[in-house]
Amino acid sequence: MNEIFDAATALEQAGGNEELARELFSMLLNELPDHRQAIDAAFRSMTSETAAIDGLWDSVHKLYGAAAYLGVPALRGAAKTLEDQIRENARDQLAEGIRQLDQEIERLLNSSADILARDWSGS
């Protein structure tokens, strides 16, 4: 199982500013339900084998970008896997990819209070 949070990456991306890193992480936490809803809606809108999956790509790619920047490797990995499935047009794998992404979102949300409470400078 991948690491949920990497404080060193979060701090590095925020130029060493822990306050900024915490603010960006909190913003991600607040946006996760919206990301989850957008991905689910895009997936449900794919009603046929020939339906375009561009909307799903856009939603997953936005989440991947945020995850890559904010030090959440498990979420980043799940989003990357789903991006790869979309890129490869592996429609038979998308439901499982979305399920795994949803699990990582839930894991991050459930761990968020502990992550925010810890000292990031010593991690």
C-alpha positions in Angstrom: 0.0 0.0 0.0 1.4 3.4 -1.0 2.2 6.1 1.5 -0.8 8.4 2.0 1.2 11.6 2.6 4.8 12.8 2.1 5.4 16.0 4.0 8.9 16.5 2.4 7.3 16.7 -1.0 4.5 19.0 0.2 7.1 21.3 1.7 9.4 21.2 -1.3 6.5 22.1 -3.6 5.6 25.0 -1.3 9.1 26.3 -1.3 9.7 25.2 2.2 6.8 27.2 3.5 4.9 24.9 5.9 2.0 27.3 6.3 1.5 27.4 2.5 1.9 23.6 2.2 -0.8 23.1 4.9 -3.1 25.6 3.2 -2.7 23.8 -0.2 -3.2 20.4 1.4 -6.4 21.7 3.1 -7.6 23.1 -0.2 -7.2 19.7 -1.8 -9.1 18.1 1.1 -11.9 20.5 0.6 -12.0 19.9 -3.2 -11.8 16.0 -3.0 -15.6 15.6 -2.8 -16.0 17.8 -6.0 -13.3 15.8 -7.8 -15.0 12.6 -6.7 -18.4 13.8 -8.0 -17.0 15.1 -11.3 -15.2 11.7 -12.0 -18.3 9.8 -11.1 -20.5 12.0 -13.3 -18.1 11.7 -16.3 -17.9 8.0 -15.9 -21.7 7.6 -15.8 -22.1 9.8 -18.9 -20.2 7.2 -20.9 -23.3 5.3 -22.0 -21.9 3.4 -24.9 -18.8 1.7 -26.1 -18.1 4.6 -28.5 -18.8 7.4 -26.1 -15.9 9.8 -25.8 -14.0 9.6 -22.5 -12.6 13.1 -22.7 -14.7 14.3 -19.8 -13.4 11.5 -17.6 -9.8 12.3 -18.7 -10.2 15.9 -17.8 -11.6 15.2 -14.4 -9.0 12.6 -13.5 -6.1 14.7 -14.9 -7.1 17.7 -12.7 -7.0 15.4 -9.6 -3.7 13.8 -10.7 -2.1 17.3 -11.1 -3.1 18.3 -7.6 -2.0 15.0 -6.1 1.3 15.1 -7.8 2.0 18.6 -6.5 0.8 18.2 -2.9 2.6 15.2 -1.6 -0.1 12.5 -1.6 1.6 9.6 -3.4 -1.1 7.0 -2.9 -3.8 9.2 -4.4 -1.4 10.3 -7.2 -0.7 6.7 -8.0 -4.4 5.7 -8.2 -5.1 8.8 -10.4 -2.1 7.9 -12.6 -3.3 4.3 -13.0 -6.8 5.6 -14.0 -5.2 8.1 -16.4 -3.3 5.3 -18.0 -6.5 3.2 -18.4 -8.2 6.1 -20.0 -5.3 6.8 -22.3 -5.3 3.2 -23.4 -9.1 3.2 -23.8 -9.2 0.2 -21.4 -12.9 0.7 -20.8 -13.3 -2.7 -19.1 -10.8 -1.6 -16.4 -12.3 1.9 -15.7 -14.8 0.9 -13.1 -12.0 -0.8 -11.1 -9.7 2.1 -11.5 -12.4 4.5 -10.3 -13.0 2.2 -7.3 -9.3 2.2 -6.4 -9.2 6.0 -6.8 -12.2 6.4 -4.6 -10.6 4.2 -1.9 -7.5 6.4 -1.9 -9.7 9.5 -1.6 -11.4 8.0 1.3 -8.2 6.9 2.9 -6.8 10.4 2.6 -9.9 12.0 4.0 -10.0 9.6 6.9 -6.3 10.4 7.7 -6.5 14.1 7.1 -6.9 15.1 10.8 -3.8 13.1 11.8 -1.8 14.5 8.8 -2.7 18.1 9.7 -1.9 17.5 13.4 1.6 16.2 12.8 4.8 18.2 12.6 5.7 18.3 8.9 9.2 19.8 9.3 10.5 16.6 10.9 8.8 14.1 8.5 
